[in-house]
Amino acid sequence: MKTITAPPATTAVAFERVTKSYGDVRAVDGLTLDLHAGETVALLGPNGAGKSSTLDLLLGLRRPDSGTVTVFGTTPRDAITAGRVGAMLQSGGLMGEVTVRELVKLACDLHPRPHRVNDVLAHAGITQIADRKVDKLSGGQEQRVRFALATAGENDLIVLDEPTTGMDVTSRQAFWATMREQADQGRAVLFATHYLEEADAIADRVLVLHRGRLLADGTAAEIKAKAGARKVAFDLERIDPERTEQLRALPFLTTLDISGHTVRLQSTDADATVHALYGLGLYPRNLEVAGLGLEQAFVAITAAEEARTA
């Protein structure tokens, strides 16, 4: 029987040993990664991790000190000039003395492969505010206008920096449904976010940056597993200072939180920790053991790196 292999995924973005410094600060440190067509990729990292610098390099806003950045096999600037990249950035204001429709029409007119203005407005969910002046918009409405400008034409890569900041829950859900459609049509979608629940729910792949280096690269499930810890929660009838010290001495403990009669902890070996808990003669009620969420895994991974490099 003949084996049919899937064609290799198109490489949308390639970073090869890229560095970028600002004075004594190394914002990007030997970064190597590939992004592929049809992927939705979340870029995570604490403040100062290098996320904004990475996006600036990807969009040709800055040049690397060393290494190479290519977008669809060419330079970022050439890819953008060809209309293959759409970007929604936090920095930079919007023209204020024009209507939403006029601004979106300008973006469509400038794009080498434009969409129809009404279609762009509809996809961004801003048809109802199309005749409103841009400087009269709320923060969430401004974000949707930025999204419209980023998708004014037939892009192959969409880059989003904190795209849902200021949006309400309904708008965020509609936004991500549209982004999933973009990826399903073969486009690469890269977004930086502080909303880790979005990365968990939306991203096919998660990248964790720390001090300009790539700490983790995988699915959300793989990132959670990489943290190597699990959550344990239970109730105790009595928690006094002596018992608190006993809990702090449990093996493989990484964090401990006590609120009233409820104990929440993280352990790198939950089975051993729970066994030791019973060994103390304690009888926890409502015992729950679960894997870390993406946010907790992110904190654990970055904290471990901080401890390693301290």
N, C-alpha and C positions, 0 to 999 in steps of 0.2 A: 504494500500500500504506500502510495507516494505521500510524503510529508509536505504539507504546505506551510511555509513560514511567512509570518507577517512582514511586510516591507518595513525597513527601518524608519523610525520617526524622524521627521524633518527637524533639524536643529535650528531653532529660532534665535537663540542667544548663546554665545560661548565666551566665558571669561577664562583666560589662561594665565595663571600666576600673576594676577593683577595686584599692584600696590598703588596706594595714593596717600600722601602725607600732607599735612598742613603744619608747617613748622616742625615741632617735635612730636606732634600727634600723628600716629599712623592710623588713619581712618579705615583703610582697606589694606589687608596684610596677606599677600600671596593667595588671593581668592581665585579658585578654579571651580567652575560649574557650567553645566549646560541646561538650557531650557528648550522644550520641544513643542512643536505645534500640537494643539488640542489639549495641552495641560493647563490646569489652573493651579498656580503656585503661590503659596503664602510666604512672605518674607518677614520673619520675626526677629526681635532682638530688643534688649533694653536700650534706653536712651544712650547715645554714644556708641552704639554697636557698629555703626557704619552703614545703616540701611539707606539713608538719604544720599550718602556719597556713592554707594553702589548704583542707585537709580540715576544719579547725575552722570556717572560714567556710561551707563547703559544708553542714556539718551543723548550722549555727546555733548552735554553741558560742561563737562570737565574732561581733561585728558589724563590717562594713567601715567604715573611716574615710570612704571615698568610693566611689562606684560601686555597682553592684547585683549581687546573687546571687539567682537564681531557680532553683527545682527544680520541674519540671513546671508552670511558669508561675506558681508561687506562692512564698511565702517558704519557706526551709528548714524552719523550725519547723512551719509548717502541713503541709508535705509529710510530715514525720516523724510528726506527730500523726495524719495520715490513714493511716499504715502503709505509705507508699510507699517508704520508705528503710530499709535495714538496714545496720548499720555494725559493723565489727570493728576495734577500735582497740588500740594497744599500751598506752596509758595506762589506768589504772583497774584495780583488782583485782577478783577474783571472790569471791562469797560463799563462805566456807570451811566453815561448819558445816552444809551441806546436801549431798545427793547430786547427781550430775550430772543424773539424771532430774528431781529436784525443781526444780533451777535452770532446766532447759530447759522444764519444764511451766509455770513461772512466766512465762517469756518468751512462751510460746504463749498463755497466758491473758490477757496484757496486750496482745497484738497485735490490731488491728481485723480482720485477715483471717488467722487463725492456721492453721498446718498441724497435722496430728496429731503428737503427741509422738514416737511410735515412728518415724514417717517422718523427722522432723528428726534423731533420733538416728542412724538408718541412713544418711542422706545425709552426715552429718558423720563417719561411721565411728567412732562412740563407743558403739554399742549394748553392747559387751562391758564397758565401764566405767561403765555407766549407774547402777549401785548403789554406786559408789565415792564417797567424800567428795571434794569439789572440792579441798580443801587437801592431798590425798594424790596429786595428779596430777603427772606430769612436765611439763616446759615444752611439749613438743610436744602432749601431751594437752590442756593448758590452751588452746593455740591452736585445737585442733579444737572445744573447748567454746565458745570465743568465736565461731567460725564458726557453730556451731549456733544461738547466740543471735542472730546477725545474719540468719539465714535461718529464723527461727521462724514467719514468716508470708509472705504473698504480696506480696513487695516488688517494686517496679519498678526500683529502683536499689540496688546493693550496693556499699558503700565499704569497702575493706580497706587497713589500714595495716600493712605488713610481715607479711602473713598467714602465711607459712610459716616464720618464725623458730622454730627449735627442732624442726622436723619432720624426720624421716628422709626418705631419698629416696623410698621407697615411699609414705609418707604425702603427700609433696609432689605426686607424680604423681597420686594419687587425688584430692587436693584440687583440682588444676587441671582434671582431667577433669570434676569436679562444676561448677566455675566455667564451663567451656565449655558445659555443658548449660544453665546459667542464662542465658548470653548467647544461645544458640540458641533459647531460649524467649521472646526479645524483651526481656530485662532488660539494663540498662546495668550494666557492671561496671568500677569504677575501683579500681586498686590501686597503692599506693606500695611500692617494693621496692628493696633493695640487691642482690638477686640479678638481675643484668642478663641472665643466660642465660634466666631465666624471662620477662622482658619480651620477649626476642627470640623465644622459642618460643610464647608465649601471646597476646601483645597484638596486636590489629588495628591499634592506633594507639599511638604513643609520644609523650609530652610531656616535654620537658627543661626544667626550671626552673633558674635561676641568679640568686641574690640577688633573688628575688621576681619575676623577669621570665621570660617564655616565650621560650627560645632556639630551640627546634625543636619542630615538630609534624608528624608524618607516620607512615608505616609504618616498621617497623624497617629495611627496605631503603632507604627514603628518608633516614632519619637517618644510616645508614652512608654513603650517597652524599654527604650534606651535609658530612661531615667532610673530603672532598676529598683523602684520602690512601689509600695502599695499603701492604700489608706485603710486604717482600722478605726472603727468608731464603736463606742459602747457606753452604757450607763452604769454607774456604781451608786449604791445607796448612801455611802458616806465617803467623802473625800476631805481628809484633814492634812496638815503639813507632813506628817509622817508617811501617809499614803502617797502624797504627791512625790516625795523623794523616792519611794519605791517605784513609782511609775517612771520617773526620770531615769532610773537605773535599768530599765528593761533593755534586753539586748537588741541590737540592730536598729535602735530608735534613731530617727533623723529629725523629727519635729514632734512636739507635744503641745496640745492646746486643751485646757480644761475650762469649761463653762458650766457653772452650776454642778449638776450631777453627770454631765456628759463629757466624755473624754474623746478627743480626736487626735490621732497620731499617724505618722508615716514611718514605715519600716522597710528596710532592704531585705528582710526575711520575715514576712508576716507570720508564717507558721511558727517559727521559733519564738517570736515575740508573744503570740497568743498562748503558746505552751508555757512560757515563763510567767505570763499573767496568772494562769490557773495555778502554777506552782507556788505563787505567793499566797494561795488560799483565797483569792478573790474570785467572785462569781459575777462576771459582767452580764448585764441584761441588754437585749436588743443589739447583739454583736453583729457588726457588718464589716466585711473585708472586701475591698474593691481595688481595681487598678486606678492609677492617677488619671485625672483629667489632663487635657493638653496644657492648660495654664499651670497646673501644679508640676507637670513634667518639665515645662519650660523653666520654671523657677529652680527646680532641682538641678537641671543640666547647667544652667548659667551659674548657680551658686557653687556647684562642684568645680567649675572652671575658675571661678574667682579664688576658691580655696587653693587650687592647684598652682595658680600663678602668683599667689600672695607672697 
